[in-house]
Amino acid sequence: MEKAYYFYFVPANAKRQFLLTKKTTSVLEGTYLMKDGRLLHEDEVDEEYCPKCFEELSYIEQFDAECCMECDEWRESACSDPNCGYCSGRPEKPSMYNEAEE
């Protein structure tokens, strides 16, 4: 007899139960997000993906900061030091940054 795995999806006001059968013995536990056919663990989402649109974050080394190009927002605020080599020249939005300026 095959093992049965139950996944619960909770739309606005209803709870539906889906039965999936698998022949493998691997079990996924925790909270996951399905994005473009991939299962992303909640820890992976917090660290590597934008919390608003769930697109992968970009890192711009010149400003030592992560940003979401889809939302056009920095994920970290600039520091308050006016002499900071990273934050002092950082544009307001990532789209305003031109890699050719490096």
Backbone as JSON, one array per atom type, in Angstrom:
{
  "sequence": "MEKAYYFYFVPANAKRQFLLTKKTTSVLEGTYLMKDGRLLHEDEVDEEYCPKCFEELSYIEQFDAECCMECDEWRESACSDPNCGYCSGRPEKPSMYNEAEE",
  "N": [[0.84, -1.19, 0.0], [0.55, 2.2, -0.83], [2.02, 5.14, 0.63], [0.2, 7.92, 1.88], [0.07, 11.4, 1.44], [-1.0, 14.4, 2.82], [-1.88, 17.6, 1.8], [-2.67, 20.84, 2.73], [-4.45, 23.53, 1.54], [-5.3, 26.79, 2.06], [-7.57, 28.81, 1.02], [-9.28, 32.0, 0.89], [-11.84, 31.64, 2.48], [-12.21, 28.9, 2.71], [-11.32, 25.5, 3.4], [-9.51, 23.12, 1.85], [-8.84, 19.75, 1.09], [-6.26, 17.88, -0.25], [-5.27, 14.88, -1.69], [-2.3, 13.25, -2.14], [-0.32, 10.75, -3.56], [2.72, 8.99, -3.02], [5.63, 7.12, -3.91], [8.05, 7.33, -2.79], [10.24, 7.64, 0.06], [10.94, 10.03, 1.14], [10.25, 12.9, 3.07], [8.86, 16.08, 3.3], [9.03, 18.62, 5.6], [7.7, 21.45, 7.23], [7.25, 24.94, 6.37], [6.49, 25.92, 3.14], [6.87, 27.6, -0.03], [5.49, 27.7, -3.21], [7.02, 28.51, -6.14], [7.29, 29.32, -9.42], [7.33, 26.58, -10.14], [9.1, 25.53, -8.29], [9.82, 24.4, -5.0], [10.17, 26.36, -2.23], [11.75, 26.71, 0.81], [10.72, 28.26, 3.89], [12.86, 29.56, 5.22], [14.66, 29.95, 3.16], [13.23, 31.7, 1.58], [13.14, 33.98, 3.22], [15.83, 34.77, 3.23], [16.84, 34.82, 0.58], [14.97, 35.73, -1.24], [12.64, 38.25, -2.34], [10.41, 39.62, 0.02], [8.04, 40.75, -0.79], [7.4, 40.3, -3.6], [8.48, 37.84, -4.11], [10.56, 37.36, -5.88], [13.93, 36.58, -6.86], [16.56, 37.99, -4.92], [18.93, 40.58, -5.74], [22.41, 41.31, -5.56], [24.37, 44.13, -5.12], [27.54, 44.85, -5.37], [29.07, 47.22, -5.24], [27.64, 48.89, -3.54], [27.33, 47.29, -1.39], [24.88, 45.96, -0.79], [21.65, 44.39, -0.82], [19.01, 44.07, -3.21], [15.73, 44.26, -4.69], [15.07, 43.85, -7.92], [12.72, 43.66, -9.32], [10.74, 44.91, -7.7], [12.05, 47.24, -7.47], [13.45, 48.21, -5.2], [15.55, 48.77, -2.37], [16.64, 46.3, -0.13], [17.83, 46.73, 2.23], [18.33, 49.39, 4.46], [20.09, 52.47, 3.97], [23.08, 53.41, 5.71], [23.62, 55.87, 8.34], [25.97, 57.26, 8.22], [27.71, 59.86, 6.78], [30.14, 59.64, 5.51], [30.44, 57.1, 4.61], [31.64, 54.7, 2.44], [30.09, 53.01, 0.95], [27.29, 53.58, 1.24], [27.01, 56.36, 0.85], [27.05, 57.12, -1.86], [24.95, 55.76, -2.93], [22.18, 55.26, -5.06], [18.71, 56.36, -4.96], [16.91, 54.42, -5.87], [17.37, 51.05, -7.01], [17.21, 50.76, -9.82], [18.25, 53.08, -10.78], [20.91, 52.8, -10.74], [23.84, 52.4, -12.62], [25.76, 49.99, -13.98], [27.99, 50.52, -15.5], [29.16, 52.72, -14.4], [30.99, 51.94, -12.49]],
  "CA": [[0.0, 0.0, 0.0], [1.32, 3.44, -0.93], [1.79, 6.13, 1.68], [-0.58, 9.07, 1.42], [0.47, 12.68, 2.01], [-2.08, 15.38, 2.72], [-1.48, 19.0, 1.74], [-3.82, 21.7, 2.96], [-4.38, 24.85, 0.95], [-6.35, 27.54, 2.73], [-7.97, 30.04, 0.36], [-9.92, 32.99, 1.75], [-12.78, 31.15, 3.49], [-12.44, 27.47, 2.63], [-10.18, 24.62, 3.61], [-9.65, 21.98, 0.96], [-7.86, 18.71, 1.36], [-5.81, 17.22, -1.45], [-4.57, 13.65, -1.4], [-1.25, 12.93, -3.09], [0.37, 9.52, -3.2], [4.11, 8.94, -3.45], [6.3, 5.87, -3.64], [9.33, 7.61, -2.14], [10.18, 7.73, 1.52], [11.33, 11.35, 1.59], [9.15, 13.7, 3.59], [9.17, 17.49, 3.49], [8.34, 19.18, 6.74], [7.91, 22.88, 7.37], [6.43, 25.84, 5.55], [7.08, 26.08, 1.81], [6.21, 28.43, -1.02], [5.69, 27.21, -4.57], [7.33, 29.64, -7.02], [7.78, 28.89, -10.73], [7.57, 25.15, -10.15], [10.08, 25.16, -7.28], [9.43, 24.53, -3.61], [11.12, 27.16, -1.48], [11.54, 26.65, 2.26], [10.52, 29.6, 4.44], [14.15, 30.16, 5.52], [15.23, 30.35, 1.88], [12.48, 32.88, 1.14], [13.56, 35.11, 4.05], [17.2, 35.17, 2.97], [17.23, 34.93, -0.82], [13.88, 36.21, -2.09], [11.93, 39.45, -1.9], [9.2, 39.26, 0.76], [6.84, 41.32, -1.44], [7.06, 39.67, -4.88], [9.12, 36.53, -4.1], [11.6, 37.24, -6.9], [15.25, 36.43, -6.26], [17.23, 39.27, -4.64], [20.21, 40.86, -6.4], [23.41, 41.93, -4.7], [25.21, 45.09, -5.83], [28.76, 44.9, -4.57], [29.52, 48.61, -5.06], [26.92, 49.48, -2.41], [27.26, 46.25, -0.37], [23.46, 45.91, -0.41], [20.75, 43.58, -1.63], [17.85, 44.8, -3.71], [14.8, 43.54, -5.55], [14.98, 44.6, -9.17], [11.31, 43.65, -9.72], [10.06, 45.95, -6.92], [12.91, 48.41, -7.56], [13.65, 48.69, -3.83], [16.65, 48.21, -1.6], [16.17, 45.47, 0.98], [18.51, 47.23, 3.42], [18.38, 50.85, 4.45], [21.45, 53.03, 3.98], [23.49, 53.83, 7.06], [23.54, 57.33, 8.54], [27.32, 57.83, 8.15], [27.88, 60.58, 5.51], [31.44, 59.29, 4.92], [30.42, 55.67, 4.27], [32.0, 54.47, 1.04], [29.05, 52.24, 0.28], [25.95, 54.19, 1.27], [26.96, 57.78, 0.49], [26.77, 57.3, -3.29], [23.89, 54.84, -3.35], [21.0, 55.95, -5.58], [17.46, 56.13, -4.23], [16.34, 53.16, -6.34], [18.37, 50.23, -7.72], [17.15, 50.96, -11.27], [19.0, 54.29, -11.11], [22.31, 52.42, -10.73], [24.36, 51.99, -13.92], [26.97, 49.22, -13.73], [29.1, 51.11, -16.24], [29.75, 53.77, -13.59], [31.99, 51.39, -11.57]],
  "C": [[0.88, 1.25, 0.0], [1.01, 4.36, 0.24], [1.03, 7.31, 1.09], [-0.09, 10.31, 2.15], [-0.64, 13.68, 1.78], [-1.48, 16.77, 2.74], [-2.74, 19.83, 1.9], [-3.55, 23.07, 2.36], [-5.56, 25.64, 1.52], [-6.62, 28.83, 1.96], [-8.77, 30.9, 1.33], [-10.82, 32.38, 2.83], [-12.95, 29.64, 3.51], [-11.16, 26.69, 2.89], [-10.42, 23.38, 2.76], [-8.53, 20.99, 1.24], [-7.54, 18.0, 0.05], [-5.01, 15.99, -1.05], [-3.56, 13.4, -2.52], [-0.6, 11.64, -2.63], [1.77, 9.55, -3.78], [4.67, 7.57, -3.12], [7.63, 6.1, -2.93], [9.14, 7.71, -0.63], [10.57, 9.11, 2.03], [10.1, 12.16, 2.0], [9.63, 15.13, 3.76], [8.36, 18.0, 4.66], [8.66, 20.66, 6.83], [6.97, 23.66, 6.48], [7.17, 26.11, 4.25], [6.23, 27.01, 0.96], [6.5, 27.83, -2.38], [5.87, 28.42, -5.48], [7.95, 29.11, -8.29], [8.16, 27.42, -10.75], [8.59, 24.66, -9.15], [9.46, 25.3, -5.9], [10.52, 25.27, -2.86], [10.78, 27.08, 0.0], [11.46, 28.07, 2.79], [11.84, 30.29, 4.78], [14.82, 30.68, 4.25], [14.54, 31.61, 1.37], [12.95, 34.11, 1.91], [14.93, 35.65, 3.64], [17.49, 35.5, 1.51], [16.18, 35.53, -1.75], [13.2, 37.42, -1.48], [10.66, 39.05, -1.16], [7.92, 39.82, 0.15], [6.44, 40.53, -2.68], [7.64, 38.27, -5.04], [10.05, 36.29, -5.29], [12.95, 37.15, -6.19], [15.9, 37.8, -6.08], [18.53, 39.37, -5.41], [21.14, 41.54, -5.4], [24.26, 42.86, -5.55], [26.41, 45.37, -4.94], [29.22, 46.33, -4.29], [28.87, 49.26, -3.84], [26.77, 48.51, -1.25], [25.82, 46.1, 0.15], [22.69, 45.0, -1.37], [19.54, 44.41, -2.04], [16.96, 43.85, -4.51], [14.64, 44.39, -6.81], [13.52, 44.67, -9.66], [10.53, 44.76, -9.02], [10.8, 47.29, -7.0], [13.1, 49.07, -6.19], [14.9, 48.03, -3.24], [16.05, 47.41, -0.47], [16.82, 45.89, 2.29], [18.53, 48.75, 3.34], [19.84, 51.3, 4.5], [21.8, 53.47, 5.4], [23.48, 55.36, 7.14], [24.91, 58.02, 8.46], [27.51, 58.53, 6.8], [29.2, 60.24, 4.8], [31.52, 57.82, 4.52], [30.69, 55.51, 2.77], [30.94, 53.72, 0.26], [27.75, 53.03, 0.15], [25.9, 55.63, 0.76], [26.62, 58.0, -0.99], [25.66, 56.42, -3.81], [22.68, 55.61, -3.86], [19.75, 55.58, -4.79], [16.83, 54.8, -4.59], [17.4, 52.38, -7.1], [18.36, 50.45, -9.23], [17.94, 52.19, -11.71], [20.52, 54.0, -11.15], [22.71, 51.92, -12.12], [25.68, 51.29, -13.66], [28.18, 49.77, -14.45], [29.81, 52.2, -15.44], [30.88, 53.28, -12.69], [33.4, 51.77, -11.95]]
}
